[in-house]
Amino acid sequence: MCVLQRGTSATNEVDYLTLSNDGRRLATASRSSLQLWDAQTGKLLASAPRGKERVTGMVFLSDHRTLVTSSWRQNFEVWDVSTGTNIALVASIPAHGNEVMSLAVTPDGKTLASGCKDGTIKVWAADVFVERPDAEDRIQDAGIKQSGFAEQGRLLVTLTGSGSLNFWDTRTLAKLDNQAVRSDILTSAFSPDGTQLAAVLTNGAVQLWTVSLKRQTPMHVKELLPPLPRPLESRLTWSADGTHLATFVGDVYVWNTATERLINRLSISLTFARRTRARLISKRLRCQTAFGRPHKSH
């Protein structure tokens, strides 16, 4: 086990996390900053301030120097992390007319897909971040929670809040199939090749599922973590080569997906759950002070 350095915003709250292509660096986002960590030692490499809007997606591009984030701001933010010791914001690009809820990149790093709160999915050229002009490059998929690419980018797979998997042809954006998973998924992430779905359930369990257009339903493969006390926050991310999976359920767990074994655990000193409980207690005390306790009758 290694411990993330104390005294940073990442130890207070994690909105999103993602692994670099080689699994050596871990990027985390909080409501006020972006952090870059050594995934093996837990050492903080760099930190940069950012807006207070919640980060909803974060991917490393194949050039090994670019990190892209999406948030409730409706924009993409492009960060340069090439030095490994500095994070620099280089661009903010308009993405949607509403909150961006998901962000996915093809294994070759050339194409991104972004999902909007209004159900619109857009497909982008990652190298120039210019939206493809054809009007048919839109998908309406109400309730989208997560998206990913499969079959070397030829398929786009989306997961809705009701637990439905939808398969789309990336070139034509025609819907190819619909499969039911389960409706109690709290957080999810597709592997880079789109063949696996990692999910945190509402009971806190972390599970792996095999996803295929040829199957009628996804196949449950393994439970990485057993059910835990109800998680207030959870996050999942894969390394770009699909060999590592990082999960945030109270602590950050890093898994080798080939062996399905836990290889590291990054202990966070003050989690979002503890802060939330503290806020609830404080709020309760303020209410009692404001309205007073019932007086005993004499």
C-alpha positions in Angstrom: 0.0 0.0 0.0 1.2 3.5 -0.7 -0.3 6.7 0.7 -1.2 9.8 -1.4 0.6 12.8 0.1 -1.5 14.5 2.7 -2.5 18.2 2.6 -3.5 18.3 -1.0 -7.0 18.8 -2.4 -7.0 15.3 -3.9 -7.0 13.9 -0.4 -10.2 15.8 0.3 -12.3 14.9 -2.7 -11.9 13.0 -5.9 -14.3 13.9 -8.7 -12.6 11.9 -11.4 -9.4 9.9 -12.0 -7.6 8.4 -15.0 -4.5 6.4 -15.7 -1.9 7.2 -18.3 -1.3 5.0 -21.3 1.4 3.0 -19.5 -0.3 2.9 -16.1 2.6 4.8 -14.5 0.8 8.1 -13.9 -2.6 8.8 -12.2 -4.4 12.0 -12.8 -7.1 13.1 -10.3 -9.5 16.0 -10.3 -11.2 17.7 -7.5 -13.6 20.7 -7.5 -10.7 23.2 -7.3 -7.6 21.5 -8.8 -6.1 18.9 -11.0 -3.3 16.5 -9.8 -0.8 14.2 -11.3 0.6 11.3 -9.3 3.1 8.5 -9.6 0.8 5.5 -9.6 3.5 3.2 -8.2 4.7 5.3 -5.2 1.8 7.6 -4.6 4.0 10.7 -4.9 2.4 13.9 -6.0 4.1 15.1 -9.2 2.2 18.2 -10.1 -0.9 20.2 -9.3 -2.8 23.0 -11.1 -5.9 25.1 -10.1 -9.1 24.7 -12.1 -12.7 25.9 -11.9 -15.2 24.6 -9.3 -17.4 22.8 -11.8 -17.4 19.0 -11.4 -15.2 17.0 -13.7 -17.2 14.4 -15.6 -14.6 12.9 -17.9 -10.8 12.8 -18.2 -8.6 11.0 -20.8 -4.9 10.9 -21.7 -4.3 11.2 -25.5 -1.9 8.9 -27.4 0.8 11.7 -27.6 1.6 11.1 -23.9 1.6 14.8 -23.3 -2.1 15.8 -23.5 -4.8 15.4 -20.9 -8.4 16.3 -21.8 -11.1 17.0 -19.2 -14.9 17.6 -19.5 -17.1 19.1 -16.9 -20.4 20.8 -16.1 -19.0 23.8 -17.9 -20.0 22.3 -21.2 -16.4 22.7 -22.5 -13.3 20.5 -23.0 -10.2 21.7 -21.2 -6.9 20.7 -22.7 -3.9 20.3 -20.4 -0.2 19.8 -21.2 1.4 17.3 -18.8 4.5 16.5 -20.9 7.1 17.5 -18.3 5.6 15.2 -15.7 6.2 17.9 -13.1 3.9 20.6 -14.3 0.3 20.8 -15.5 -0.6 23.7 -17.9 -4.0 24.6 -19.3 -3.5 25.2 -23.0 -7.1 25.4 -24.4 -10.8 25.5 -23.5 -12.9 24.3 -26.4 -16.8 24.6 -26.5 -18.3 21.1 -26.6 -22.0 21.0 -26.0 -24.9 23.3 -25.1 -25.5 21.5 -21.8 -23.5 19.6 -19.2 -21.0 17.0 -20.5 -21.7 13.7 -18.8 -19.1 11.3 -20.4 -15.9 11.3 -22.4 -14.3 8.4 -24.2 -11.3 8.0 -26.6 -10.5 5.2 -29.2 -7.5 3.0 -28.5 -5.5 4.8 -31.2 -6.3 8.1 -29.6 -7.6 9.7 -32.8 -11.3 10.0 -32.0 -13.2 11.2 -28.9 -16.9 10.8 -28.1 -18.6 13.1 -25.6 -22.1 12.5 -24.1 -24.3 15.4 -23.1 -27.0 15.7 -20.4 -29.6 16.3 -23.1 -28.9 12.8 -24.6 -26.7 14.1 -27.5 -23.4 12.2 -28.3 -20.8 14.0 -30.4 -17.8 12.4 -32.2 -14.6 14.4 -32.4 -11.2 14.3 -34.2 -8.9 14.2 -31.2 -5.8 15.6 -32.9 -7.4 18.9 -33.9 -10.5 19.0 -31.6 -12.6 20.1 -34.5 -16.1 18.6 -34.6 -16.8 16.6 -37.7 -19.1 18.7 -39.9 -21.7 16.2 -41.0 -25.1 16.7 -39.3 -25.6 13.0 -38.9 -22.7 12.9 -36.5 -25.1 13.0 -33.6 -26.7 10.3 -31.5 -29.7 10.7 -29.3 -29.3 8.4 -26.3 -31.5 9.6 -23.4 -30.0 9.0 -19.9 -26.5 8.3 -21.1 -24.1 7.7 -18.1 -21.0 6.2 -19.8 -19.5 5.6 -23.3 -16.6 3.7 -24.8 -15.2 2.4 -28.1 -14.9 -1.2 -29.2 -13.5 -3.2 -32.1 -10.7 -0.7 -32.8 -13.0 2.2 -32.7 -15.6 0.8 -35.1 -18.2 0.5 -32.4 -19.4 3.1 -29.9 -21.0 1.5 -26.7 -23.1 3.6 -24.4 -24.6 2.8 -21.0 -27.8 4.5 -19.8 -29.0 5.1 -16.2 -31.6 2.4 -16.6 -28.9 -0.2 -17.2 -29.2 -0.5 -20.9 -26.2 -1.1 -23.2 -26.5 0.4 -26.7 -24.2 -0.4 -29.6 -23.6 2.1 -32.4 -21.7 2.0 -35.7 -19.0 4.8 -35.3 -18.9 5.6 -39.0 -22.7 5.7 -39.7 -23.9 6.2 -36.1 -26.6 3.6 -36.8 -27.9 1.7 -33.7 -26.9 -1.9 -34.0 -28.1 -3.6 -30.8 -29.5 -3.1 -27.3 -28.6 -5.2 -24.2 -29.7 -5.1 -20.6 -27.1 -5.1 -17.8 -28.5 -4.1 -14.4 -30.1 -1.0 -13.1 -28.1 -0.7 -9.8 -24.9 0.5 -11.3 -23.5 3.6 -9.5 -20.4 4.2 -11.6 -19.0 2.5 -14.7 -16.1 2.6 -17.2 -15.5 0.7 -20.4 -12.1 -0.9 -21.1 -10.2 0.8 -24.0 -11.0 -2.0 -26.4 -14.7 -1.9 -25.3 -14.8 -5.6 -24.4 -15.1 -5.1 -20.6 -17.3 -3.0 -18.4 -16.1 -2.2 -14.8 -18.9 -1.2 -12.5 -19.4 0.0 -8.9 -22.8 -1.1 -7.7 -25.0 0.8 -5.3 -24.0 -1.8 -2.6 -20.4 -0.8 -3.0 -19.3 -4.0 -4.9 -16.9 -3.6 -7.8 -17.6 -6.0 -10.7 -16.2 -6.8 -14.2 -18.5 -7.7 -17.1 -17.6 -9.0 -20.6 -19.3 -6.9 -23.3 -19.8 -8.1 -26.9 -22.1 -7.2 -29.8 -22.4 -11.0 -30.4 -23.9 -11.7 -27.0 -27.5 -11.2 -26.1 -26.5 -10.0 -22.6 -23.2 -9.0 -21.0 -21.5 -11.8 -19.0 -20.5 -11.2 -15.3 -16.8 -12.2 -15.0 -15.6 -11.4 -11.5 -16.3 -9.4 -8.4 -13.1 -7.5 -7.6 -14.4 -6.0 -4.3 -17.2 -7.4 -2.2 -20.1 -5.1 -1.1 -19.1 -2.3 1.2 -21.1 0.3 3.2 -23.0 2.4 0.8 -20.4 4.6 -1.1 -21.2 8.3 -1.4 -18.7 8.7 -4.2 -17.0 6.2 -6.5 -14.9 6.5 -9.7 -13.4 4.0 -12.2 -10.8 4.3 -14.9 -8.7 2.1 -17.1 -5.2 2.6 -18.4 -5.0 3.2 -22.2 -3.6 -0.3 -22.8 -6.3 -2.0 -20.7 -3.8 -3.7 -18.4 -4.7 -1.7 -15.3 -8.0 -0.6 -13.6 -8.1 2.1 -10.9 -11.2 2.3 -8.7 -12.0 4.9 -6.1 -14.3 3.6 -3.4 -13.2 5.3 -0.2 -9.5 4.5 -1.2 -8.0 4.2 -4.7 -7.4 0.5 -5.7 -5.2 -0.3 -8.7 -5.8 -3.7 -10.3 -3.9 -5.8 -12.9 -6.8 -6.8 -15.2 -5.0 -9.7 -16.8 -4.5 -11.5 -13.4 -7.5 -9.7 -11.8 -5.3 -9.1 -8.8 -4.9 -6.0 -6.6 -1.5 -4.5 -7.1 -1.7 -1.3 -5.2 -4.0 0.6 -2.8 -3.7 4.4 -2.4 -5.0 5.3 1.0 -6.7 8.7 1.1 -6.5 10.4 4.5 -9.7 12.5 4.3 -12.2 11.1 1.9 -15.3 12.8 0.4 -17.4 10.5 2.5 -16.0 11.7 5.7 -16.3 15.3 4.7 -19.9 14.7 3.7 -20.7 13.1 7.1 -19.1 16.1 8.8 -21.2 18.5 6.7 -24.4 16.6 7.6 -23.5 16.7 11.3 -22.7 20.4 11.1 -26.0 21.1 9.3 -28.0 19.1 11.9 -26.3 21.1 14.7 -27.1 24.4 12.9 -30.7 23.4 12.5 -31.0 22.5 16.2 -29.5 25.9 17.1 -31.7 27.8 14.8 -35.0 26.1 15.7 -34.1 25.0 19.3 -34.8 21.8 21.0 -38.2 20.9 22.3 -38.6 22.3 25.9 -39.4 19.9 28.6 -42.7 20.5 30.3 -42.5 21.3 34.0 
